[in-house]
Amino acid sequence: MSIQLETMPKLGFGLMRLPEKEGKIDIERVCRMVDAYMEAGMNYFDTAYVYHGGNSEKAIREALVNRYPRDRFMLATKLPAWCMKNEADRDRIFNEQLDRCGVDYFDFYLLHSIEDGGNGETYERLDCFNWGQQKKAEGRIRHFGFSFHGSPAYLTRILDAHPEIEFVQIQLNYADWNNPVVRSGELYEILRSRNIPMVIMEPVKGGTLASLTPELEAMYKSARPEASIASWALRFVGSLPGVMTILSGMSTEEQMRDNIGTFSDFEPLTDEEKALVDRVRAIMLNVPQIGCTACRYCTPGCPMNISIPDVFRAVNTMNLYGDVFRPKAFYGGLIGQGHGRASACIACGQCESVCPQHLPIIELLKDASTKLDA
């Protein structure tokens, strides 16, 4: 059964940031949001085993599965590598998910957060790709894919090794298009070249692109006075060929109404609007950067084995994109590979003595440590 892009709703309801009341998911509000979304003719719901401490899957059973016929909606969830130790855990978690959600099958099922090493190695070691195909043959999964947070080279490797994959979920937005850690533009081009349908997460970058500086918001408002700032980010992603569904982790009824308005009568960006987004992005990303050229003259002689250019790369990404999670995850990967933390610097000065850019590396590492080691 192949995925028909034209039959998929452009807007997917992401269930990672559901409204809460007194520390618990507010089911009454979720029901209202589900109803508004379904009434707009949209029907793709994305949850995961770990969202809301495991309660997202239970919430969607109450708000959706118990209230609508099964053939009216599509449900996606994910298998988490970090919750598995052996092959038996695959079925244990999967059966728990079926029970939590109150369904007999999942329309879309993903291996959660594949990245270089770590999770990717776990899925391979536990033979999860073949397991997913078995579940599909049993009728428990309609479409099998994965969400991805790794490098373009690793994505290519995974796709070459597993041509059976039907779709891939990636982080993509106009701010991250050239982000040196996320590299969403490169990931998009790889998937597009192979005609693999994409589910997009973080199109508004966790809300960052829904609220900009007054200067940048004025630029958008001058072009479309009635449009929300978030709609520009959503339309950027929705204008890209090959995009199956764009997930929005909506937390309020207002966000739901605004997003439904954006996608109910969807208008791709015009050439003039694309140029405006480019100008906004250029201004947004024009912040001071550590002038490291990654020549790596500093690394061979570092007694603490600090991967200095990569540390600076993570800091630059945080400064440029307002992102904390991905740079910290990238930094954590460096530590996991045996590199020293920024805080491990002993101020020997070896690095500064060979730096062609004459950077104050010792002070920069102190600053990096406050950002990355906290």
C-alpha beads as a LAMMPS data file, in Angstrom:
LAMMPS data file: protein, C-alpha beads

374 atoms
373 bonds

1 atom types
1 bond types

-500.0 500.0 xlo xhi
-500.0 500.0 ylo yhi
-500.0 500.0 zlo zhi

Masses

1 110.0

Atoms # bond

1 1 1 0.000 0.000 0.000
2 1 1 1.752 3.167 -1.177
3 1 1 1.283 6.575 0.392
4 1 1 -0.833 8.917 -1.707
5 1 1 0.440 12.409 -0.949
6 1 1 -2.599 14.097 -2.420
7 1 1 -4.896 12.383 0.096
8 1 1 -2.882 13.416 3.167
9 1 1 -3.848 16.479 5.207
10 1 1 -1.186 19.182 5.008
11 1 1 -1.589 19.892 8.724
12 1 1 -0.907 17.104 11.201
13 1 1 -1.917 17.335 14.864
14 1 1 1.246 16.765 16.901
15 1 1 0.445 15.452 20.377
16 1 1 3.668 16.369 22.180
17 1 1 2.560 19.728 23.645
18 1 1 -1.057 19.134 24.660
19 1 1 -2.759 21.600 27.030
20 1 1 -2.485 20.729 30.702
21 1 1 -4.447 21.523 33.837
22 1 1 -2.996 20.981 37.315
23 1 1 -0.107 18.991 35.863
24 1 1 -2.262 16.617 33.798
25 1 1 -3.427 16.653 30.180
26 1 1 -6.650 18.657 29.908
27 1 1 -8.778 16.088 28.083
28 1 1 -11.770 18.413 27.746
29 1 1 -9.700 20.958 25.827
30 1 1 -8.005 18.256 23.758
31 1 1 -11.461 16.997 22.754
32 1 1 -12.427 20.471 21.559
33 1 1 -9.209 20.760 19.567
34 1 1 -9.692 17.303 18.050
35 1 1 -13.250 18.209 17.055
36 1 1 -12.190 21.463 15.400
37 1 1 -9.398 19.689 13.533
38 1 1 -11.644 16.867 12.330
39 1 1 -14.427 19.270 11.338
40 1 1 -11.902 21.056 9.110
41 1 1 -11.442 17.792 7.183
42 1 1 -8.032 16.942 8.649
43 1 1 -7.229 13.620 10.290
44 1 1 -3.495 12.888 10.913
45 1 1 -2.540 12.491 14.585
46 1 1 1.070 12.019 15.702
47 1 1 1.959 10.739 19.162
48 1 1 4.780 8.696 20.714
49 1 1 5.387 6.248 23.550
50 1 1 7.243 8.875 25.592
51 1 1 5.190 12.044 24.985
52 1 1 3.742 13.577 28.157
53 1 1 5.402 10.873 30.236
54 1 1 3.513 8.170 28.362
55 1 1 0.126 9.873 28.699
56 1 1 -0.190 11.298 25.184
57 1 1 -1.201 7.908 23.767
58 1 1 -3.786 7.494 26.526
59 1 1 -5.147 10.990 25.890
60 1 1 -5.691 10.357 22.196
61 1 1 -7.686 7.241 23.061
62 1 1 -10.059 9.370 25.138
63 1 1 -10.215 12.385 22.835
64 1 1 -10.224 10.639 19.457
65 1 1 -10.357 6.835 19.337
66 1 1 -13.329 6.473 21.689
67 1 1 -15.244 9.241 19.915
68 1 1 -14.708 8.710 16.180
69 1 1 -14.956 5.710 13.827
70 1 1 -11.549 4.124 13.201
71 1 1 -11.682 4.763 9.451
72 1 1 -12.103 8.528 10.002
73 1 1 -8.550 9.181 11.213
74 1 1 -4.901 8.204 10.793
75 1 1 -2.785 7.567 13.876
76 1 1 1.021 7.591 14.058
77 1 1 3.222 6.619 16.980
78 1 1 6.849 5.657 17.578
79 1 1 9.127 2.985 19.047
80 1 1 11.798 4.478 21.382
81 1 1 15.292 2.954 21.263
82 1 1 16.152 4.253 24.745
83 1 1 13.355 2.187 26.304
84 1 1 14.569 -1.131 24.882
85 1 1 17.265 -3.536 26.046
86 1 1 16.411 -6.648 24.037
87 1 1 14.256 -7.853 21.155
88 1 1 11.392 -8.798 23.463
89 1 1 10.980 -5.127 24.317
90 1 1 9.826 -4.387 20.764
91 1 1 6.588 -6.351 21.133
92 1 1 6.166 -5.382 24.773
93 1 1 6.150 -1.687 23.906
94 1 1 4.141 -2.132 20.709
95 1 1 1.387 -4.089 22.451
96 1 1 1.320 -1.531 25.245
97 1 1 0.868 1.200 22.637
98 1 1 -2.033 -0.640 20.991
99 1 1 -3.662 -0.928 24.407
100 1 1 -2.970 2.678 25.393
101 1 1 -4.398 4.002 22.138
102 1 1 -7.257 1.516 21.990
103 1 1 -6.601 0.470 18.389
104 1 1 -5.820 -2.753 16.515
105 1 1 -3.312 -1.176 14.142
106 1 1 -1.354 2.011 13.509
107 1 1 -1.622 3.804 10.189
108 1 1 1.953 5.099 10.487
109 1 1 4.640 3.676 12.744
110 1 1 8.111 5.128 13.225
111 1 1 11.419 4.201 14.777
112 1 1 11.872 7.220 17.017
113 1 1 14.757 9.677 16.599
114 1 1 17.368 7.874 14.524
115 1 1 20.721 9.621 14.742
116 1 1 24.377 8.811 14.130
117 1 1 25.350 6.096 16.595
118 1 1 23.190 5.746 19.693
119 1 1 19.587 5.133 18.680
120 1 1 20.470 4.089 15.146
121 1 1 22.786 1.364 16.411
122 1 1 20.115 0.142 18.836
123 1 1 17.526 -0.227 16.076
124 1 1 20.012 -2.183 13.965
125 1 1 21.169 -4.365 16.874
126 1 1 17.588 -5.282 17.787
127 1 1 16.637 -5.890 14.123
128 1 1 13.851 -3.303 14.327
129 1 1 13.670 -2.697 10.586
130 1 1 12.784 -6.325 9.836
131 1 1 10.513 -6.374 12.874
132 1 1 8.616 -3.408 11.449
133 1 1 8.117 -5.199 8.159
134 1 1 6.773 -8.220 10.037
135 1 1 4.268 -6.027 11.850
136 1 1 3.243 -4.556 8.543
137 1 1 2.722 -8.045 7.072
138 1 1 0.561 -8.869 10.104
139 1 1 -1.615 -5.826 9.386
140 1 1 -0.626 -4.090 12.623
141 1 1 1.204 -1.312 10.754
142 1 1 -0.003 0.268 7.509
143 1 1 3.116 2.371 6.772
144 1 1 6.581 2.048 8.314
145 1 1 9.214 4.782 8.607
146 1 1 11.416 6.647 11.057
147 1 1 12.051 10.089 12.495
148 1 1 15.566 11.396 11.946
149 1 1 17.951 13.751 13.758
150 1 1 21.292 12.731 12.282
151 1 1 23.677 13.760 9.542
152 1 1 23.006 13.706 5.794
153 1 1 25.652 11.006 5.352
154 1 1 23.964 8.789 7.939
155 1 1 20.539 9.330 6.383
156 1 1 21.950 8.176 3.046
157 1 1 23.446 5.102 4.714
158 1 1 20.155 4.166 6.392
159 1 1 18.135 4.620 3.196
160 1 1 20.622 2.568 1.172
161 1 1 20.465 -0.229 3.736
162 1 1 16.657 -0.095 4.095
163 1 1 14.968 0.732 0.779
164 1 1 11.716 -0.625 2.232
165 1 1 11.243 2.558 4.293
166 1 1 8.102 4.361 3.114
167 1 1 8.444 7.779 4.734
168 1 1 10.803 9.811 6.925
169 1 1 10.084 12.499 9.506
170 1 1 12.606 15.352 9.737
171 1 1 12.936 18.725 11.444
172 1 1 12.564 21.470 8.845
173 1 1 11.855 25.194 8.926
174 1 1 13.224 28.250 7.173
175 1 1 15.567 29.133 10.048
176 1 1 17.129 25.645 10.119
177 1 1 17.483 25.226 6.354
178 1 1 21.249 25.853 6.499
179 1 1 21.715 25.100 10.209
180 1 1 25.092 23.279 10.434
181 1 1 23.796 20.931 13.138
182 1 1 20.247 20.218 11.935
183 1 1 21.108 20.545 8.189
184 1 1 17.460 20.237 7.233
185 1 1 17.927 21.568 3.705
186 1 1 20.396 18.783 2.929
187 1 1 18.140 16.145 4.488
188 1 1 15.206 17.427 2.455
189 1 1 17.165 17.234 -0.795
190 1 1 18.252 13.640 -0.099
191 1 1 14.682 12.521 0.557
192 1 1 13.314 14.483 -2.362
193 1 1 15.859 12.959 -4.755
194 1 1 14.571 9.517 -3.761
195 1 1 10.872 10.511 -3.875
196 1 1 10.439 9.530 -0.225
197 1 1 7.441 11.287 1.373
198 1 1 8.317 13.516 4.310
199 1 1 6.565 14.299 7.562
200 1 1 7.840 17.614 8.889
201 1 1 8.339 18.367 12.573
202 1 1 9.227 21.699 14.194
203 1 1 8.004 23.820 11.240
204 1 1 7.701 26.780 13.627
205 1 1 10.826 25.742 15.556
206 1 1 9.079 25.121 18.851
207 1 1 7.243 28.452 18.568
208 1 1 10.381 30.498 17.885
209 1 1 9.155 31.448 14.408
210 1 1 5.705 32.430 15.695
211 1 1 7.065 35.396 17.636
212 1 1 9.854 37.473 16.105
213 1 1 11.372 40.872 16.815
214 1 1 9.098 43.859 16.068
215 1 1 11.287 44.721 13.063
216 1 1 10.862 41.271 11.486
217 1 1 7.176 40.990 12.305
218 1 1 6.594 44.364 10.644
219 1 1 8.193 43.046 7.449
220 1 1 5.694 40.177 7.334
221 1 1 2.736 42.341 8.341
222 1 1 3.479 44.816 5.552
223 1 1 3.040 42.007 3.044
224 1 1 0.069 40.237 4.666
225 1 1 -1.477 42.356 7.442
226 1 1 -4.053 39.746 8.477
227 1 1 -1.741 36.716 8.457
228 1 1 -0.153 35.417 11.632
229 1 1 3.619 35.297 11.947
230 1 1 3.444 31.507 12.399
231 1 1 1.608 31.129 9.084
232 1 1 4.704 32.279 7.191
233 1 1 6.748 29.434 8.644
234 1 1 4.016 26.910 7.901
235 1 1 3.534 28.142 4.343
236 1 1 7.291 27.952 3.740
237 1 1 7.269 24.241 4.552
238 1 1 3.932 23.587 2.865
239 1 1 5.240 25.054 -0.384
240 1 1 7.951 22.396 -0.679
241 1 1 7.280 19.443 -3.024
242 1 1 7.292 15.991 -1.450
243 1 1 5.994 17.087 1.949
244 1 1 3.339 14.660 3.137
245 1 1 2.184 16.259 6.383
246 1 1 3.388 19.151 8.551
247 1 1 3.121 18.524 12.265
248 1 1 2.195 21.289 14.655
249 1 1 2.330 20.598 18.388
250 1 1 -0.674 22.734 19.165
251 1 1 -1.309 23.602 22.815
252 1 1 -4.256 25.993 22.537
253 1 1 -7.503 26.378 20.643
254 1 1 -6.173 29.641 19.238
255 1 1 -3.197 27.892 17.671
256 1 1 -5.530 25.277 16.243
257 1 1 -7.817 27.926 14.680
258 1 1 -4.894 29.823 13.196
259 1 1 -3.287 26.722 11.706
260 1 1 -6.565 25.470 10.294
261 1 1 -6.994 28.875 8.660
262 1 1 -3.548 28.591 7.098
263 1 1 -4.158 25.135 5.637
264 1 1 -7.887 25.074 4.866
265 1 1 -7.371 27.111 1.711
266 1 1 -3.617 26.709 1.421
267 1 1 -1.679 29.245 -0.628
268 1 1 1.946 28.387 -1.487
269 1 1 4.452 31.198 -1.103
270 1 1 4.788 33.429 -4.153
271 1 1 8.253 34.255 -5.476
272 1 1 8.018 37.649 -3.804
273 1 1 7.079 36.053 -0.493
274 1 1 9.941 33.552 -0.742
275 1 1 12.303 36.493 -1.203
276 1 1 10.793 38.159 1.878
277 1 1 11.332 35.007 3.964
278 1 1 14.951 34.975 2.774
279 1 1 15.394 38.591 3.915
280 1 1 13.831 37.873 7.308
281 1 1 16.068 34.846 7.760
282 1 1 19.193 36.813 6.830
283 1 1 18.422 39.485 9.422
284 1 1 17.441 36.898 12.041
285 1 1 20.697 35.003 11.639
286 1 1 22.919 38.087 11.476
287 1 1 24.239 37.784 15.014
288 1 1 27.876 37.755 16.187
289 1 1 29.618 34.443 15.618
290 1 1 32.796 32.817 16.844
291 1 1 35.089 33.262 13.853
292 1 1 36.384 29.686 13.849
293 1 1 37.161 28.318 10.384
294 1 1 37.494 24.707 11.622
295 1 1 41.069 24.393 10.403
296 1 1 41.613 22.147 13.451
297 1 1 45.179 23.279 14.069
298 1 1 44.163 23.500 17.732
299 1 1 42.956 19.949 18.276
300 1 1 45.993 17.616 17.883
301 1 1 47.899 19.204 20.768
302 1 1 44.997 19.659 23.199
303 1 1 45.917 17.678 26.337
304 1 1 42.227 17.354 27.272
305 1 1 41.148 16.169 23.784
306 1 1 38.567 18.950 23.433
307 1 1 37.113 19.097 19.927
308 1 1 37.322 22.894 19.957
309 1 1 35.904 23.670 16.477
310 1 1 32.900 21.416 17.121
311 1 1 32.282 23.047 20.497
312 1 1 32.268 26.439 18.772
313 1 1 29.990 25.067 16.082
314 1 1 27.460 24.099 18.761
315 1 1 27.696 27.533 20.409
316 1 1 27.262 29.318 17.083
317 1 1 24.180 27.236 16.386
318 1 1 22.682 28.161 19.755
319 1 1 23.381 31.844 19.149
320 1 1 22.087 31.821 15.590
321 1 1 18.993 29.700 15.882
322 1 1 17.895 30.090 19.477
323 1 1 18.040 26.316 19.699
324 1 1 19.245 24.555 22.844
325 1 1 18.277 20.896 22.513
326 1 1 19.998 20.012 19.228
327 1 1 23.335 21.746 19.926
328 1 1 23.426 20.175 23.383
329 1 1 22.658 16.776 21.893
330 1 1 25.415 17.322 19.324
331 1 1 27.797 18.336 22.126
332 1 1 26.767 15.305 24.153
333 1 1 27.664 13.162 21.178
334 1 1 31.169 14.627 21.197
335 1 1 31.547 13.756 24.876
336 1 1 30.231 10.266 24.170
337 1 1 32.963 9.828 21.573
338 1 1 35.622 10.527 24.206
339 1 1 36.226 14.236 23.662
340 1 1 36.697 16.503 26.647
341 1 1 34.082 18.955 27.856
342 1 1 34.623 22.666 27.352
343 1 1 34.961 22.900 31.134
344 1 1 37.937 20.519 31.008
345 1 1 40.173 23.240 29.533
346 1 1 43.300 23.729 31.693
347 1 1 44.233 27.040 30.008
348 1 1 47.567 25.737 28.746
349 1 1 47.366 28.060 25.740
350 1 1 48.516 25.498 23.167
351 1 1 45.421 26.113 21.058
352 1 1 45.774 29.890 21.030
353 1 1 49.411 29.610 19.974
354 1 1 48.463 27.881 16.714
355 1 1 45.113 29.522 15.895
356 1 1 45.329 31.334 12.516
357 1 1 42.323 33.476 13.508
358 1 1 43.986 34.529 16.803
359 1 1 40.838 33.642 18.736
360 1 1 40.794 33.926 22.552
361 1 1 40.010 30.226 22.751
362 1 1 40.448 29.859 26.508
363 1 1 37.835 32.537 27.235
364 1 1 35.566 31.254 24.484
365 1 1 35.656 27.753 25.982
366 1 1 34.683 29.201 29.371
367 1 1 31.688 30.853 27.751
368 1 1 30.866 27.647 25.865
369 1 1 30.922 25.712 29.108
370 1 1 28.304 28.029 30.648
371 1 1 26.038 27.310 27.670
372 1 1 26.711 23.631 27.081
373 1 1 27.719 22.098 30.397
374 1 1 24.867 23.547 32.449

Bonds

1 1 1 2
2 1 2 3
3 1 3 4
4 1 4 5
5 1 5 6
6 1 6 7
7 1 7 8
8 1 8 9
9 1 9 10
10 1 10 11
11 1 11 12
12 1 12 13
13 1 13 14
14 1 14 15
15 1 15 16
16 1 16 17
17 1 17 18
18 1 18 19
19 1 19 20
20 1 20 21
21 1 21 22
22 1 22 23
23 1 23 24
24 1 24 25
25 1 25 26
26 1 26 27
27 1 27 28
28 1 28 29
29 1 29 30
30 1 30 31
31 1 31 32
32 1 32 33
33 1 33 34
34 1 34 35
35 1 35 36
36 1 36 37
37 1 37 38
38 1 38 39
39 1 39 40
40 1 40 41
41 1 41 42
42 1 42 43
43 1 43 44
44 1 44 45
45 1 45 46
46 1 46 47
47 1 47 48
48 1 48 49
49 1 49 50
50 1 50 51
51 1 51 52
52 1 52 53
53 1 53 54
54 1 54 55
55 1 55 56
56 1 56 57
57 1 57 58
58 1 58 59
59 1 59 60
60 1 60 61
61 1 61 62
62 1 62 63
63 1 63 64
64 1 64 65
65 1 65 66
66 1 66 67
67 1 67 68
68 1 68 69
69 1 69 70
70 1 70 71
71 1 71 72
72 1 72 73
73 1 73 74
74 1 74 75
75 1 75 76
76 1 76 77
77 1 77 78
78 1 78 79
79 1 79 80
80 1 80 81
81 1 81 82
82 1 82 83
83 1 83 84
84 1 84 85
85 1 85 86
86 1 86 87
87 1 87 88
88 1 88 89
89 1 89 90
90 1 90 91
91 1 91 92
92 1 92 93
93 1 93 94
94 1 94 95
95 1 95 96
96 1 96 97
97 1 97 98
98 1 98 99
99 1 99 100
100 1 100 101
101 1 101 102
102 1 102 103
103 1 103 104
104 1 104 105
105 1 105 106
106 1 106 107
107 1 107 108
108 1 108 109
109 1 109 110
110 1 110 111
111 1 111 112
112 1 112 113
113 1 113 114
114 1 114 115
115 1 115 116
116 1 116 117
117 1 117 118
118 1 118 119
119 1 119 120
120 1 120 121
121 1 121 122
122 1 122 123
123 1 123 124
124 1 124 125
125 1 125 126
126 1 126 127
127 1 127 128
128 1 128 129
129 1 129 130
130 1 130 131
131 1 131 132
132 1 132 133
133 1 133 134
134 1 134 135
135 1 135 136
136 1 136 137
137 1 137 138
138 1 138 139
139 1 139 140
140 1 140 141
141 1 141 142
142 1 142 143
143 1 143 144
144 1 144 145
145 1 145 146
146 1 146 147
147 1 147 148
148 1 148 149
149 1 149 150
150 1 150 151
151 1 151 152
152 1 152 153
153 1 153 154
154 1 154 155
155 1 155 156
156 1 156 157
157 1 157 158
158 1 158 159
159 1 159 160
160 1 160 161
161 1 161 162
162 1 162 163
163 1 163 164
164 1 164 165
165 1 165 166
166 1 166 167
167 1 167 168
168 1 168 169
169 1 169 170
170 1 170 171
171 1 171 172
172 1 172 173
173 1 173 174
174 1 174 175
175 1 175 176
176 1 176 177
177 1 177 178
178 1 178 179
179 1 179 180
180 1 180 181
181 1 181 182
182 1 182 183
183 1 183 184
184 1 184 185
185 1 185 186
186 1 186 187
187 1 187 188
188 1 188 189
189 1 189 190
190 1 190 191
191 1 191 192
192 1 192 193
193 1 193 194
194 1 194 195
195 1 195 196
196 1 196 197
197 1 197 198
198 1 198 199
199 1 199 200
200 1 200 201
201 1 201 202
202 1 202 203
203 1 203 204
204 1 204 205
205 1 205 206
206 1 206 207
207 1 207 208
208 1 208 209
209 1 209 210
210 1 210 211
211 1 211 212
212 1 212 213
213 1 213 214
214 1 214 215
215 1 215 216
216 1 216 217
217 1 217 218
218 1 218 219
219 1 219 220
220 1 220 221
221 1 221 222
222 1 222 223
223 1 223 224
224 1 224 225
225 1 225 226
226 1 226 227
227 1 227 228
228 1 228 229
229 1 229 230
230 1 230 231
231 1 231 232
232 1 232 233
233 1 233 234
234 1 234 235
235 1 235 236
236 1 236 237
237 1 237 238
238 1 238 239
239 1 239 240
240 1 240 241
241 1 241 242
242 1 242 243
243 1 243 244
244 1 244 245
245 1 245 246
246 1 246 247
247 1 247 248
248 1 248 249
249 1 249 250
250 1 250 251
251 1 251 252
252 1 252 253
253 1 253 254
254 1 254 255
255 1 255 256
256 1 256 257
257 1 257 258
258 1 258 259
259 1 259 260
260 1 260 261
261 1 261 262
262 1 262 263
263 1 263 264
264 1 264 265
265 1 265 266
266 1 266 267
267 1 267 268
268 1 268 269
269 1 269 270
270 1 270 271
271 1 271 272
272 1 272 273
273 1 273 274
274 1 274 275
275 1 275 276
276 1 276 277
277 1 277 278
278 1 278 279
279 1 279 280
280 1 280 281
281 1 281 282
282 1 282 283
283 1 283 284
284 1 284 285
285 1 285 286
286 1 286 287
287 1 287 288
288 1 288 289
289 1 289 290
290 1 290 291
291 1 291 292
292 1 292 293
293 1 293 294
294 1 294 295
295 1 295 296
296 1 296 297
297 1 297 298
298 1 298 299
299 1 299 300
300 1 300 301
301 1 301 302
302 1 302 303
303 1 303 304
304 1 304 305
305 1 305 306
306 1 306 307
307 1 307 308
308 1 308 309
309 1 309 310
310 1 310 311
311 1 311 312
312 1 312 313
313 1 313 314
314 1 314 315
315 1 315 316
316 1 316 317
317 1 317 318
318 1 318 319
319 1 319 320
320 1 320 321
321 1 321 322
322 1 322 323
323 1 323 324
324 1 324 325
325 1 325 326
326 1 326 327
327 1 327 328
328 1 328 329
329 1 329 330
330 1 330 331
331 1 331 332
332 1 332 333
333 1 333 334
334 1 334 335
335 1 335 336
336 1 336 337
337 1 337 338
338 1 338 339
339 1 339 340
340 1 340 341
341 1 341 342
342 1 342 343
343 1 343 344
344 1 344 345
345 1 345 346
346 1 346 347
347 1 347 348
348 1 348 349
349 1 349 350
350 1 350 351
351 1 351 352
352 1 352 353
353 1 353 354
354 1 354 355
355 1 355 356
356 1 356 357
357 1 357 358
358 1 358 359
359 1 359 360
360 1 360 361
361 1 361 362
362 1 362 363
363 1 363 364
364 1 364 365
365 1 365 366
366 1 366 367
367 1 367 368
368 1 368 369
369 1 369 370
370 1 370 371
371 1 371 372
372 1 372 373
373 1 373 374
